[in-house]
Amino acid sequence: MKISGIQKVTLVDYPGKVATTLFTAGCNFRCPFCHNAGLVEMSDSDINIEEILSYFDKRKGVITAVCVSGGEPTLHHDLPDFISKLKAKGLLVKLDTNGTNLPMLKHLVDNNLIDYIAMDIKNSPDKYPLTSGSNTFDNLDEVVEYIMSCGVDYEFRTTLVDQHHTRQDMESIGQLIRGAKKYYLQKFEDSGNCLSDNLQAINHDTAQEFVAILRKYIPNTQLRGY
């Protein structure tokens, strides 16, 4: 299990909780707007797991939840073992995922290892290869359906980029996740470390138009970061 980054305290990553966010190394997508581009490749630089666990012991009663993000955490075969250690400390666990490893996701849910799932919807299904840099997500519909029905609290979210997202894309995404519990449209922020240059955020007015389109399908659609 390679943890390549840590945000020791966050009030926004886990809804309603004081949390720590851990960033795993390695991803099977190459999203041009990824703000964690330094985590895409597997890194030789990782944080000692025992140091992380010790940190939670010291912050017991203050930190009540952990967000496991990336990269793509589900690429790590030892993810369940690591999360088991977090759960043993009484911590709630949120998983940030692109959804491509459904067997791993099912294993985590079946073993009561995660309390919240945040799945990125990169774009409309037909534009996934362009937006994710990958042609290997043939069961997107199945993953969405599973998350919506598995009994674990969840959200879907999309980072809006002017060069990649249109009104028609919002219609297609709405049809894909129709009836979802929560959907967030996130403002793109150029970290200076994206995989592509010169990307721009969608402006607030257009984002509001997107929300209006999506609320036909997902009433609880909200902006995040605008």
C-alpha positions in Angstrom: 0.0 0.0 0.0 1.6 3.2 -1.2 0.5 6.4 0.5 2.2 9.3 -1.2 0.5 12.2 0.4 -1.5 13.3 3.5 -3.6 16.2 4.4 -3.8 15.9 8.2 -6.9 18.0 8.8 -9.8 18.7 6.4 -13.2 20.0 7.1 -14.5 19.6 3.5 -13.4 16.2 2.2 -15.7 14.1 4.4 -19.2 15.7 4.7 -19.8 16.8 8.3 -16.6 15.3 9.8 -13.2 16.4 10.9 -11.1 14.2 8.7 -7.7 13.3 7.3 -7.2 12.7 3.6 -4.7 10.1 2.4 -3.5 10.1 -1.2 -2.5 6.8 -2.8 0.0 6.6 -5.6 -0.9 5.3 -9.1 -3.9 5.7 -11.4 -5.3 3.9 -14.4 -6.8 7.1 -15.8 -5.0 10.1 -17.4 -7.5 12.8 -17.0 -6.1 16.0 -18.6 -7.5 18.2 -15.8 -6.2 16.0 -12.9 -5.0 18.2 -10.1 -3.0 15.4 -8.5 -0.9 14.6 -11.6 2.1 13.8 -9.4 0.2 10.8 -8.1 -0.7 9.3 -11.5 2.4 7.1 -11.6 3.4 4.7 -8.9 6.0 6.5 -6.7 8.9 5.2 -4.8 8.3 7.9 -2.3 5.7 6.8 0.3 4.7 7.6 3.8 5.3 4.9 6.4 2.0 3.2 7.2 2.8 2.8 10.9 3.5 6.5 11.1 0.0 7.2 9.7 -1.6 4.8 12.1 0.3 6.4 15.0 -0.9 9.8 13.9 -4.5 8.7 14.3 -3.8 7.4 17.8 -2.5 10.8 18.8 -5.5 12.6 17.3 -8.1 10.2 18.7 -11.3 12.1 19.4 -10.3 14.9 17.1 -10.0 13.2 13.8 -13.1 11.0 13.4 -12.9 10.1 9.7 -10.4 9.3 6.9 -10.8 10.0 3.2 -8.8 7.5 1.1 -8.1 9.3 -2.2 -5.6 9.2 -5.0 -4.5 8.4 -7.6 -6.9 5.5 -7.6 -7.0 3.6 -4.3 -8.7 0.5 -5.6 -5.6 -0.4 -7.6 -3.9 -1.5 -4.4 -4.6 -5.1 -3.6 -3.9 -4.5 0.1 -6.4 -1.7 0.4 -8.9 -3.8 2.4 -6.2 -4.7 5.0 -5.2 -1.1 5.3 -8.8 0.1 5.8 -9.4 -2.6 8.3 -6.7 -1.0 10.5 -8.4 2.3 10.2 -11.8 0.8 11.1 -10.2 -0.9 14.1 -9.4 2.6 15.4 -13.1 3.6 15.2 -12.6 5.8 12.1 -15.2 6.4 9.4 -13.8 5.8 6.0 -14.7 7.6 2.7 -13.4 6.2 -0.6 -12.7 8.5 -3.5 -12.7 6.4 -6.7 -13.1 6.4 -10.4 -15.2 3.2 -10.1 -13.2 1.1 -12.5 -12.4 -1.7 -10.0 -15.9 -3.0 -9.2 -14.8 -6.3 -7.6 -12.7 -4.4 -5.1 -15.5 -2.0 -4.4 -17.9 -4.8 -3.8 -15.4 -6.5 -1.4 -15.1 -3.3 0.6 -18.8 -2.9 0.8 -19.5 -6.5 1.6 -17.0 -6.4 4.5 -18.3 -3.2 5.9 -15.0 -1.4 5.3 -16.3 1.9 3.9 -18.9 4.3 5.1 -19.1 6.7 2.1 -18.3 6.5 -1.6 -17.5 9.4 -3.8 -17.3 8.4 -7.4 -16.0 10.7 -10.1 -18.2 10.9 -13.2 -15.6 12.1 -15.7 -18.0 13.0 -18.5 -20.9 11.6 -20.6 -20.3 8.0 -21.4 -19.4 8.5 -25.1 -16.7 11.1 -24.1 -15.1 8.9 -21.4 -12.1 7.8 -23.5 -11.3 11.5 -24.3 -11.8 12.8 -20.8 -10.2 9.9 -18.8 -7.4 9.0 -21.3 -8.6 5.4 -21.0 -10.6 3.0 -23.2 -11.2 0.4 -20.5 -14.4 1.3 -18.7 -17.1 -0.8 -20.4 -19.2 -1.3 -17.3 -19.8 2.3 -16.2 -23.6 1.7 -16.1 -23.1 -1.3 -13.9 -20.9 0.5 -11.4 -23.3 3.4 -11.1 -26.2 1.1 -10.5 -24.2 -0.8 -7.8 -23.2 2.3 -5.9 -26.8 3.6 -5.9 -28.1 0.3 -4.6 -25.4 -1.0 -2.3 -26.6 0.7 0.9 -23.5 2.8 1.6 -23.8 6.6 1.6 -22.5 8.1 -1.6 -22.1 11.0 -4.0 -21.3 11.4 -7.6 -19.3 14.4 -8.8 -17.9 15.9 -11.9 -15.1 18.5 -12.2 -16.2 21.0 -14.9 -13.7 22.0 -17.5 -14.6 24.4 -20.3 -12.8 22.4 -23.0 -14.5 19.1 -22.0 -18.0 19.6 -20.8 -21.1 20.8 -22.6 -24.8 21.1 -22.0 -25.4 17.9 -24.0 -22.9 16.1 -21.8 -25.0 17.1 -18.8 -28.1 15.6 -20.3 -26.2 12.4 -20.9 -24.8 12.3 -17.4 -28.2 13.0 -16.0 -29.6 10.0 -17.8 -26.7 7.9 -16.6 -27.1 8.7 -12.9 -30.9 9.5 -12.9 -32.3 9.3 -9.3 -28.9 9.6 -7.6 -28.9 10.8 -4.0 -26.3 13.6 -4.5 -24.4 15.0 -7.4 -21.9 17.8 -7.3 -20.5 19.9 -10.1 -17.0 21.0 -9.0 -15.1 24.0 -10.1 -11.9 23.2 -11.9 -8.9 24.7 -10.2 -5.6 24.8 -12.0 -3.0 23.4 -9.6 -0.2 24.2 -11.9 0.5 20.5 -12.0 -2.2 19.3 -14.4 -1.6 16.7 -17.2 -2.7 19.3 -19.8 -2.0 23.0 -20.1 -4.3 25.9 -20.7 -7.5 24.4 -19.3 -10.2 26.7 -18.0 -13.0 26.4 -15.5 -16.6 26.7 -16.7 -18.0 30.1 -15.5 -20.6 30.3 -12.8 -23.5 31.2 -15.0 -22.9 28.3 -17.3 -22.4 26.0 -14.3 -25.8 27.2 -13.0 -27.3 26.3 -16.4 -25.8 22.8 -16.1 -27.4 22.5 -12.6 -30.8 23.3 -14.1 -30.4 20.6 -16.7 -29.3 18.0 -14.2 -32.0 18.7 -11.6 -34.5 17.2 -14.1 -32.7 13.9 -13.3 -31.1 14.4 -9.9 -33.0 17.0 -7.8 -30.1 17.2 -5.4 -27.5 18.6 -7.8 -25.3 21.3 -6.4 -22.3 23.4 -7.2 -19.1 22.9 -5.2 -16.3 25.4 -5.1 -18.2 28.1 -7.1 
